[in-house]
């Protein structure tokens, strides 16, 4: 097991290196740079700034330098917010996204899986139909519509939650629900389909023929097998939820990391783009690693050579 | 004389599909005596497996028993509550299935799955259940059972898995074992081993067995009595020698003619032409008449009753009626196809 994990970590490092490299060169290919000419008084100033930030050097030197800094955990200084390190900006924004992300992930997993189970066990009955209607809505309504609707109903009309910001705990309710809506709907369907499929398996019939209670058949024999595809989806989903959403953060006024990322691309804030992309990449690779390890624990057929 | 342990009386089972009611079993009656081993043979879709699932009440939606009775020691299982039925499954009637590859849960060890069944029905501690599981695995011929208990199903070969399934099924000493095509998914050499094992355990544990198969060779080895099913009905019932040496039903004769023989003579196998009846719209008469070379007018119009040929030998065929004409080809064949 330890050998497997070490091997996976080495692969993960390779993956992260690929992501950094691709992002670095893609970013440089985009026309424009953080110090576009129209914003600066004259060419001399531009040349001076370029020299200071190392833009006058060949691309490969910039790349090697960046990698060197990255290994030391230094993402550099933001080009837009003068003097502030990227590490600090991420450190300030990420906790908001993380809090929302963790709550949303809990919501997704707990509500999604249990609704999926109920739906599968009550197949084609009223509860199932209701849940299916809800999950169809959840996965088709765009999140900004949900967000606006939520604010209109609970903030403007009922006044239960603040309309903007997360200064009080109630402010988190909206973003958590809206961010989790799509994945909850998706997991509900995934769990339902998966359980219905597993219930058709021969070993479920065997379990019933042994005289086990229906509860035991479902909980012991069906769920563990049915949750495999769900676990596969949950890993990357948590990574994507936790890394924030530009739209949601904008609508609810949250200073999260999703907003930072989008703004940095628009501003060609090279160090910010690189910093956040790499941060996301590391995060994603870790969750995928955790999922793979979880997989081995759930299904003994999967070998960690 | 042996006592009746299980009686199936006019059992009817249907599947309610969106096309309509598929009548998979259309009035099946038979009984099973204590310590006896019977075989149900028939082609795919003849209702063999549905019969066994009906007895266990394990039919899945849209399947449903629509009539008849299944009596275990005189008590109608169809009136049992789900709780009572759970006590029957595994403890009184155990079942093994066709495909040992998929019949065990891949994420639990063999030991876990056997112990689970023992703990469900017997008042034993975990330790005692483990000992019982080891004993059972040893009994079905799995070497070093203590270690093998910790294996997962994918670490067993097909034959070993079927042995483990048998060990599990017999772990609570059931009175009846239903084996639904237990050897179909196995190699021929393994088939023989498994059949010998079932036969041996059947005798040792004084258990009654229902063996369901499409392979006449399988029942010839193991079963004392054979039921031939077709189109949801029992076409012929008799002892092993009655069915193999004095078959009376044209369908049974056809089945026997389609088995290759291990003789030097080169002989063409004779297939039964045509296709089985559509049970969505079952025929009014004999379900086999469209494929039967001796079919008469009455065969198309009216389902034949059972005619008794000899003691314990019943045949659902108009040819056995006293009013039936003399058919030379038929009389020739019934003298013993395998003789």
Contacts between the chains, C-beta under 8 A, distances in Angstrom:
chain1	res1	chain2	res2	distance
A	200	B	60	7.9
A	201	B	102	6.5
A	202	B	97	6.0
A	202	B	99	6.0
A	202	B	102	4.1
A	202	B	103	4.6
A	203	B	102	6.5
A	203	B	103	5.9
A	203	B	104	5.6
A	203	B	105	4.3
A	203	B	106	7.3
A	205	B	58	6.2
A	205	B	97	6.9
A	205	B	103	7.7
A	206	B	97	6.4
A	206	B	103	4.9
A	206	B	104	6.7
A	206	B	105	7.5
A	206	B	165	7.6
A	207	B	105	6.9
A	208	B	58	5.6
A	208	B	89	7.1
A	209	B	56	5.9
A	209	B	58	6.0
A	209	B	89	5.6
A	209	B	90	6.7
A	209	B	94	7.2
A	209	B	95	4.5
A	209	B	97	7.9
A	210	B	89	6.6
A	210	B	90	4.5
A	210	B	94	8.0
A	210	B	116	7.1
A	210	B	117	4.4
A	210	B	120	6.5
A	210	B	168	7.4
A	211	B	86	4.5
A	211	B	87	6.6
A	211	B	88	7.3
A	211	B	89	3.8
A	211	B	90	3.6
A	211	B	91	6.2
A	211	B	117	7.4
A	211	B	120	5.7
A	211	B	121	6.3
A	212	B	86	7.4
A	212	B	116	7.2
A	212	B	117	7.8
A	212	B	120	5.9
A	213	B	86	6.6
A	214	B	82	7.7
A	220	B	108	7.9
A	220	B	116	7.9
A	221	B	105	5.3
A	221	B	108	8.0
A	224	B	107	5.2
A	225	B	105	7.2
A	225	B	106	7.2
A	225	B	107	6.1
A	298	B	107	6.8
A	299	B	106	7.2
A	299	B	107	5.7
A	300	B	106	7.4
A	300	B	107	6.1
A	300	B	152	4.6
A	300	B	154	7.6
A	301	B	106	5.7
A	301	B	107	7.8
A	301	B	152	7.0
A	301	B	154	5.1
